[in-house]
Amino acid sequence: MDIKLSSRGLNLTSEKVAIRTTEGTVSALVLKPLDPKPHAPGVLWIHGGGLLTGMKEMVFMSRAVDMVEKYGAVVVSPGYRLSWMTPYPGGLSDCYETLLWLRDHVEELGVNPSQIMVGGESAGGGLTIATCLLARDKNEVNVAYQMPLYPMIDNLDTDSSRDNHNKVWNTATNHFAWRIYLRKDAKSEDVSPYAAPAREMDYSGLPPAYTFVCTDEPFYDETVSYIEALRAAGVHAEIDIYQGLYHAFDMLDADAPESKLAAERFNQHFEWALEHCFAEQQEPTE
């Protein structure tokens, strides 16, 4: 499928940074508005690609661009290790370490430490949730808001991912991607929820969430189930559902009416988060 980008130009700056981690170095892009303001929201935005493809530069196709241009956010897009080279937990470790780097560099980035957020689409949406689970459980960084768009979170078949033959992403590509990421455990019910967040049994304490998804794509059921599970755990969670369509429709045909509506609705929820979602960071212990 040809990718149709919006015709508008970009009104931001980007800088490549090398983030040292416990396992090596992560190359990341930092996006800032041309006229940055102090105490901006800081967003870790994680690209998609089924965990085995994709690159940090995909951020320029994503909802993150509006967050920078319209709302003054600072966005960090990590080039995490892909599963065809390094299976779980390599990519997740890179994303989490980049989140810690964002926390540790809020002053020089001009970021409000109480508005650190995480988002991404598809596999990046799944890594968004896994990163938020790690942040909650490790208690090292507090995330104010999560935006896992049509996330890839269930390594087992659901009603919508089973026998799905839609374009872009379907049952065959989904099975292959999970097999590369989890190897011999691809169909196991006992994998870590950090690997497949649908396996998590307790979603309490996670940050408020927004997502959208379409009905004809494989991740429809797992996305809806995730939002329902958050609500059951007492977490504020919102979802928009679009009829028909296909996986990542908003990125692959950005000028389509449904994509424009999805972008508008996303921005409205991000505006709400800017007004209502804060998570103070803990003081470092001696």
N, C-alpha and C positions, 0 to 999 in steps of 0.2 A: 504493500500500500504506500502511495506517495504521502509524505507528511506536508500538510498545508499550514504554514505559520501565518500568524497575523501580519498584516502589511505594515503595522506601525513600527517606528524605530524605537530603540532602547534609550532611556534617559538615566543612565546609571554608570558607575565605574566598577570594574572587576579587577581583582588582584589575586594572583596565585600565591599560596603560602604552603610551607612544608611543616607539618605537625609531627613532632617526635612523639612516638608512643612507646609502650613497653615492648612492642613487637617489631618496631621499625619506624617507618615514616609514612604518613598519609598526606598526599597532595590534595589540597582543597582550594576552592574558589571562594573569595569573600566579595560579596556584592554590596555596594553602598549607594545611596542617592548622591546625585551631583552636589546637592546642598545639604549635607548631613546635619541633623539636629542632635543635641545631647540627649541621653537617656532614651535612645531608640529601642524598640523591641528587637531582640536578637533571635533569629530563627535558624535552627539546623534543618536544612532541606535535603532530603535523601532521594536520589534518583531511582527510577525503576529500571526494568530490564530483566525480570525473572531471576534476579540474584546472580545470573551468570553472564549478562551483557550490560551495556549501558556505560555512561561516563558522567562525570561531574558537570560537564558542559551542557547536559540536558536541562540544567536549571534554567537556561534561557528560554526554554519552551514551556516552562511550568508556571503555576500560579504565583511562584515566588517573585516573579518580575513585578507584578502589581504591588506586592507587599513592599518592595523597595521603592518603586516610583511613586505610588500613590500615598503610602503610609510611612515612608521614611525608615523602614526596617533595615537592619543589617542581616544579610543572609549568608550562611556558611554552607557550602555544598561539598561534602567529602567525596573523594575518589576512592571509595572503599574497595578492598580486595574482592574480586569476583570469584564465584564458586567453582568455575572450571579450573581455576588454579589453586584456590584455598577454600575448602568446604567450611561449613559451620564449625566454629563460631568466628572465623576470620573477619568477614564483612561486618558483622555486628560489633565486634570488638573495635574495629576502626571507627564506626559511627559513634559508639559510646565515648571513646577517647577524644573524638572531635568535639563532642558535647562538653566534656570536661575542659578542653582547650578554650571553648567559647566562654565557659564560666570563668576561667582564669584570666581571660583577656578582655573582660567587659569594659574596663576603664579605657584602654587604648582603642577599642572598637567603638566607643561611644554608646554602649548598650546598657540599658536598665537591667541590673542583675535580677530584679524581681519579675521581669517579663522575658524569660528565656523560654522559647517554644520549639516544638519539633513537628515536622511534617514531611510529606513525601507522597509519591503516587505509586500504586501497584506494589512491586517488591519493596520499593522505598516506603510505602505505607506500612507494610509488614514490619520492616526494620524500625519504622517510627514507633510502633507499639512495643516491639521488643526492647528498644532503647528506653522507652518510658517505664517498662517493667523493671529493667535493670536499675534505672535511676531511683525508682521507688524502693527497691529491695536493698540496694547498696547504700542509700541515704547519703550520697555524696553531692548530688545536685538536684535542686527542685525545679521541675518543669511546670510552667504556668498553663500551657494549652497544647493540645495535640491535634494534628490535622492529617490523619492517615487516609488518603483518598483511595477508594476502591482497593483496599489492602489485600495483599497475598499473605494469608495467615494460617490456612488450614492445609496440612499435608495429606489429609484424608479427603476422599470425595464427599461433596455435598450434592444436594439435588440439582444445583445450578452448575456445578463443575463436572458432574458426571454426564457423559454423552453430550458434551457441548461442542458444537462444530462451527462456532462463530469465527469471524475473521479476527486477526491480530493476536488473540489469545484463546485457547480452547483446551479441551481435555488432554490432548496429546502433548501440547507444549507445556502444560501445567505439570503433568506426570514427569516429563523429562527434566524440567527445572528443579523440582523437588528431589529427584534422584541425584542430580549433580550436587545439590546443596547438602543433602543429608546422607548421601551414599546408601549404605545398607539399611539405614533406618528410615528411608523415605516413606514407607507405609506403616511405620510403627505408631501405636497409640501412646507409647511411653517416652516419646522424645521430650526434651525440655521445652517449656513454654517460651523460653527465649529463642528457641529455634522455630517453633510453630506456635504463635501466641494463642491460637484457638484451643490449645491444650491447657491453658491457664484455668484454674478453678476459682480464683479470687481476684477480681478486678477492682476491689476497693482501694482507695488511696491514689488512683491514677488521676491525671489532670483532666479537666473538661475537654470535650472532643467535638469535632465536626468532621463529617465526611459526606461524599456523594458517590452514587453508583448507578449503573443502569441495569435494567431487569434481564437483559439477554446475555450478559457476560458471565464467565465462570465464577467470579468473586462476589456475585450478588448475595447469595445466602450467607456466606461467612461475614460479609460486611454488615448486613442487617443483624445477624446474631451477635456480633461484637457490640453494636450500639445497644441492643436490648440487654446484653450482659452488663454493660456499664451502668445503664439506668437501674437495673436490679441491684447493683452494688452501691447505689446512691450517688453516682457520678453524673453530672450534667453532660448530656450527649445528644447531638442533633444530627439528622441525616436528611439529605434530599435524594429522591429516587426519580430517575428518568426512564421512561418507557422505551423498550426496544434497544436500539443502538448497539454499541460494541465497546470493548475494553479500550480505555484511554481515549475515548472519542473527543474529549476536550482538548487534548494535546495534538491529536493527529489531524483534526480539522477545526482549527481554532476559530474560523470565521463562520461556522455553521450556527444557525439560530440557537440550537440546544447548547452548544459550547459557550456561546456568549451569555446565555442565561446561567449556565453553571458557573462561569467566571464571576458574574454579577452576584449570584447568591453566595459564592465563596467569600467575596469581598465584604458582603454584609455581615457574615459570621465573623470574619476577621476583625471588623470594626467593633463588633460586640465584645470580642475577646480583649481588644485593646482597652476597653472601658471597664471590663469586669474581671479579668483574669490576671492575678498576680500571685507569685510564689516567692517569698523572701528566701534568700540563701542563708544557710547556717554559717555562723562564724567558725573559721577553721580551728580545730583543737590543737593544743600544744603538743 
